Amino acid sequence: MVIKAVNGNIFETEAKHIAFAVNTEGYNDSGFAGVVSSKYWPELADCGSHEIGTVLSKKVGDKTFHALVCHSLKKDWGDNQREVIKECFDNIPVDGEEIATIAIGTGFIGMLSGADFRQIACGMHDSKQNIILHSSYTLDAVINCYNEENEKLKPKTKQKKN
């Protein structure tokens, strides 16, 4: 569940865990994953292919980076982004500790490849983890988005005509 939203440098977070998206093909040399690979995790830039839902982790100093394999460069993000993001976050072994993340899918690569941040935010909010969202979105905006998307999923009932 997204427990708070902050507008600050994620690399300066007090959280011990930082999660972000990577692709199934294993080419993670651009976007936020590219920043992580160039500064902290060089082997992530060309780590080889992985299945959707996989979480790759590396501890660097007092932080542990978690690369969430949640989209494909060839097949895009797919129709089940909410479920994939939830699964990825739930698979991070943090033992109740907070996880910092960014607004996954809102960068250049995410937009080009069909990321739907509304669905991604819902997946974060569905997760059992305590997530701190580092972005310009407020917690209220995330909760409103979550409620709106859940409302869309409710079965429509037919109203009786008089």
N, C-alpha and C positions, 0 to 999 in steps of 0.2 A: 504494500500500500504506500502511496506517496504520502509521506507524513509532513513534509514541508518543501517549499520551493524557495530557492535563494538565487540571487543574481550576483554571483561572485566567481572567482577563478576556481574551477574544480580542482586544480592541482594544489590549491591551498586549503582544501576542505579538511575539517577535523575528522571526517569519516576515514576509517582505515581501508575501506574498499571503494574502488572506482570501477563502474561497469560501462561498457560501450559496445556498439554494434560492429561486427565484422562480417565478411561474406564467406560463402561456402567454398569458393574457389581458393581462398587463402592469399589473395593479393590485397594487402592492407597497408598500402603505402601512401594513401591520400585521405583527406578528411580528418576527422578526430582520431581514427585508428592510425593514420599516418603520423600524426603528432606523437601519439603514444609510442609507436614503433621507432620513430627517430630519436626520441628523448630517453625512453626507458626500456624498450623491448624490441631490439633490432630484428630478431628472428621472426617476429610477427609479420613483418612486411611481406614475406613470402613463406608462409608456414605450411603450405600444402592444403589440400581439400579436407573439409570436415562436414559432417551432417548437420542439418538444421537442428537447433536445440542444444548443441554442444556448447559447453563453457570451457574456455581455456583460461588458465590463471597463472599469474606470475607475481611473486612478491619482490618488491624493489624498495629497499629501505623500510620505512614503517607503513608503506601502502601495498595493497595487493590489487593488481589490475585484473579485471575479469572481462575477457573478450567474448561477447555473446554472438554465436554464429546464428544469425537470424534472417539473412537474405542472400540472394544469389545475384551476381552481376549479369548472368545470362537469363535467369528466369524471374528476375525482379523480386519483389517482396511477397507476392502471393496474396491470397484472399483471407488467410488466417493469421494476420499479423498480431492481433490481440492475444491469441492462444500461444503463438510462438514466443512472444515477449514474456508473457506470464511464465511459461515453461522455463525459459532461459533464466529469468530472475530467480525463480523457485529452486533452480539447480545450483545456485551459487552457495558454496558451503561457508556461511558466515556466522552461524550459531547465534542469531539474534542481533548481531551488530548492524549498524546502519550502512547502507550502500549509497554512495553518491553516483549520480549519472547525469548525462546531458539530455537535451531534447532530441532523442534519437530519431533519425530520419528527416530532420529539418535542414540539414546541410545540403550542399550541391549534389553530392552523390545520391543521397536519400531521395531528394526531389526528382532527380533524373530517373531513378529506378523504381518509382511508384510507392514510396513510403507514405503511409497514412498516419500522421502523428496522432490524430484522434483515436485510432485503434491502438496505436503503440502506448499512448497515455493510459488507455483503459487496461491494457495488459499489465502495465506497471501497477496500476491501482488495484487490479485483481490479485496481484502477487501477495504471498504471505510475508515477503521481506519488508523491512522498514527502509523506504527509499527517499533520498533527498534529491530533488530535481534541481539541477543548476541550469537555469534558463531565465528568460524574461517573463515566462508564464508564471502566474500566481497559483497558489494552491487552490483558491476559489475557482479559477479558470479550469484547472484540471478536474476538480470535482464536478463543476457544471458540465463539462464535456462528457465525463463519465456518466452522469445522470441522463444526459440527452441521448447518448449512445445506447444506454440500457433501455430507455423508453422506446427506442426504435425496435428493440428486440422483443418487446411484449407483443403477444398476439392481439390483433385488432378484434374487438367485439362489435358485432352488428347491433345497431340501435333499432328498436322497434319503431315503425312508422305509425302515427295516430290515425 
